[in-house]
Amino acid sequence: MLDEFKTDILGSISEQLDTLNIQNKQKTEADTLAIFCPKFGKKHAPRECPIDAKVVETCMICSKSHETKDCPSILLVSVSSSLHQ
């Protein structure tokens, strides 16, 4: 029973060390690929610049992927309200 306990403990420690080594390797690879970005002012992979990322907002009115200020529903509401006056 004691031998099984030792085996379980050593197996658990071994798995944790393997996971830690993998994480360290991934971080080292990411740091190696990272360059200083003159636009953003920080280091990151060349294709992952947050400034270059295109963020598409979801409209608060119709839940489609465009900004709320550009929603065609707003235009329809403003046109219909001006017609009713």
Backbone hydrogen bonds, N-H to C=O, Kabsch-Sander energy under -0.5 kcal/mol:
donor,donor_aa,acceptor,acceptor_aa,energy
5,F,1,M,-2.0
6,K,2,L,-2.4
7,T,3,D,-2.3
8,D,4,E,-2.5
9,I,5,F,-2.5
10,L,6,K,-2.8
11,G,7,T,-2.3
12,S,8,D,-2.3
13,I,9,I,-2.5
14,S,10,L,-2.3
15,E,11,G,-2.2
16,Q,12,S,-2.2
17,L,13,I,-2.4
18,D,14,S,-2.3
19,T,15,E,-2.3
20,L,16,Q,-2.4
21,N,17,L,-2.6
22,I,18,D,-2.2
23,Q,19,T,-2.4
24,N,20,L,-2.5
25,K,21,N,-2.3
26,Q,22,I,-2.4
27,K,23,Q,-2.2
28,T,24,N,-2.3
29,E,25,K,-2.3
30,A,26,Q,-2.2
31,D,27,K,-2.5
32,T,28,T,-2.1
33,L,29,E,-1.9
34,A,30,A,-1.2
35,I,44,H,-2.5
37,C,35,I,-0.5
37,C,42,K,-2.5
41,G,37,C,-2.9
44,H,35,I,-2.1
48,E,45,A,-2.1
49,C,46,P,-0.5
53,A,49,C,-1.0
55,V,53,A,-0.8
56,V,54,K,-0.6
57,E,55,V,-0.6
59,C,57,E,-0.5
59,C,64,K,-3.3
63,S,59,C,-1.0
66,H,64,K,-1.7
70,D,67,E,-1.1
71,C,68,T,-1.6
74,I,71,C,-0.8
75,L,71,C,-1.1
76,L,72,P,-2.0
77,V,73,S,-2.3
78,S,74,I,-2.6
79,V,75,L,-2.3
80,S,76,L,-2.5
81,S,77,V,-2.2
82,S,78,S,-1.6
83,L,79,V,-1.6
84,H,80,S,-1.4
